[in-house]
Amino acid sequence: MAEAVAFYGLTAVALGASLVVALSRNMVHAAVSLIPVLLSVAGYYVLLGAEFVAAIQILIYAGAITVLILFVILLTEGATGVRVRPRNEQVSLGALVCLFLAALLVAVLTRTPWPQTQGALPEYNPGAVGQSFLTAYVLPFEVTSLLIVACLVGAIVVARREA
Amino acid sequence: MMAEAIRVVLSVVIVFTFVAVGVALFLVLMERKVSAWVQARIGPRHVGPYGTLQTLADLLKLLQKEHILPAGADRLMFGVAPVVVAVAALMSYVVLPWGPGVIVRDLGVGVLYFAAVLSLEVVGILTAGWASNNKYALLGGLRSAAQMVSYELPLGFSILTVAAIAGTLSTVRIVEAQPYPWYTYPSVLLAGLVFLVAATAESNRIPFDLPEAESELVAGYFSEYSPLRFALFQLGEYGSLFATSALFVTLFLGGWRGPFGIPFVGPVVDGLFWFLLKTYAVVFFFMWVRWTYPRFRIDQLLNVSWKLLLPLSLANLLLAGLLVAWSG
């Protein structure tokens, strides 16, 4: 009962804020509205018993990435105080892509055999997350870190050229 | 279910009352007294005995004043920003271990949660700066964002160093894992030093108070804020100062445990006493620093974080990892 209330509450906030992100004519409002969306997703993680992922979600996405997005918007003269049009000539094409993506997601959701655990959720353990990062998932983990290093180097190269 | 709900409401009431009275009101008074003492001035002394009621009088004055919305300000964001700052500071109190068993909720990812909710504070500061429609406020907000994002990393790494050595992220178990009276490993001492510097920057205090540098930015991001909302910013600022000091006590100074292990009244009262005593001592240290040193420049500030503290704390974390690996 309480879980259902929490779930629908979080969903209402996430959907409402996402609409503001997509439709707002004010860039700063759109960027700030990302924060309730990301916090609601962190709420879903808490409901699923994944505390570690929830904390990381808040720390990285809500606390750092959104701040960087806001930072960039506020530093760009053309973006603040100007009303942007949230739609352009490609509305019909975009709608087509959206429909296709929605159909794909629904098909995957209905066809996947979701594993179901019996009884209470196991005790959540951040140590286990670390263990699996360094054993079963060490290759994806390292590849991701390489990708991030490449992004960092790329960002520096792009920034240097301008100066 | 019912007991849980009562517990939540009671915790919120107790924490909020404590933060409003024991932290915001008391720390403003303490700041004025300490600053007067450091600078050989007199400080507040007319309202109440030794001026102890001065901040209460100031608060009453703030409550009576007119609320002003600057021309061209974004009404909604202007109102939301101070609430975000205050709520983010208040949420960090959930994982502070006041004594044995005295904690709102002992989360398995306690210190991570602490860093996560405090990182939301910068969102409020940034929006406040933008919504005021004032160039000084905007500059203050931008500086604050650059500063807080930079110093979150060394702060996080020094928290992780202790968590790695203690083998847990829970604040309660970090206190319990500490040997008497506290860790003396070199890497923990270094982490403590980095934590102190980064925490000063995170709470926007001199020598790192660039976001509100009076001589260049009037008052920075809260220049345009009038009474009640200004008070909310103060609540958030002093609330997070106290919470960060309390986390320092938890990680590096043995938490609620007193010296010599002598029991006085009982475990809970003793724990509360030592925890508050140590935390106020750390707060005093921050105030002492604030009123002693001049302000850095913004580029110096960012250089200290990215070129000194970050490599230092990364190497330190590696050292702590080796220590844990070798000692089994």
Contacts between the chains, C-beta under 8 A, distances in Angstrom:
chain1	res1	chain2	res2	distance
A	2	B	1	7.3
A	28	B	74	7.7
A	28	B	77	7.4
A	28	B	127	7.7
A	28	B	130	5.8
A	29	B	77	7.4
A	32	B	77	6.8
A	32	B	123	7.3
A	32	B	127	5.9
A	35	B	120	7.7
A	35	B	123	6.0
A	51	B	107	6.5
A	51	B	108	5.6
A	51	B	109	4.8
A	51	B	113	7.9
A	52	B	108	7.7
A	52	B	109	5.2
A	52	B	112	7.1
A	54	B	109	8.0
A	55	B	109	4.7
A	55	B	112	4.2
A	55	B	113	5.0
A	55	B	116	4.9
A	56	B	112	7.2
A	56	B	116	7.7
A	58	B	116	3.9
A	58	B	117	6.9
A	58	B	119	7.4
A	58	B	120	7.0
A	59	B	112	6.8
A	59	B	115	5.8
A	59	B	116	4.0
A	59	B	119	5.7
A	59	B	156	7.9
A	62	B	116	7.8
A	62	B	119	7.6
A	62	B	120	6.1
A	62	B	123	7.4
A	63	B	116	6.2
A	63	B	119	2.9
A	63	B	120	5.6
A	63	B	122	7.1
A	63	B	123	7.5
A	63	B	152	7.5
A	64	B	119	6.6
A	64	B	149	6.0
A	64	B	152	7.1
A	66	B	123	6.8
A	67	B	122	5.5
A	67	B	123	6.3
A	67	B	126	6.4
A	67	B	145	5.4
A	67	B	148	7.9
A	67	B	149	5.9
A	68	B	149	7.0
A	70	B	123	7.5
A	70	B	126	5.4
A	70	B	127	7.7
A	70	B	130	7.9
A	70	B	145	7.1
A	71	B	126	7.3
A	71	B	142	6.6
A	71	B	145	5.0
A	71	B	146	7.2
A	71	B	149	7.9
A	74	B	126	7.2
A	74	B	129	7.9
A	74	B	130	5.7
A	74	B	138	6.6
A	74	B	141	7.3
A	74	B	142	6.0
A	75	B	142	6.9
A	80	B	130	7.1
A	124	B	108	5.9
A	125	B	108	7.4
A	126	B	108	6.5
A	126	B	109	5.9
A	126	B	112	7.9
A	126	B	169	5.7
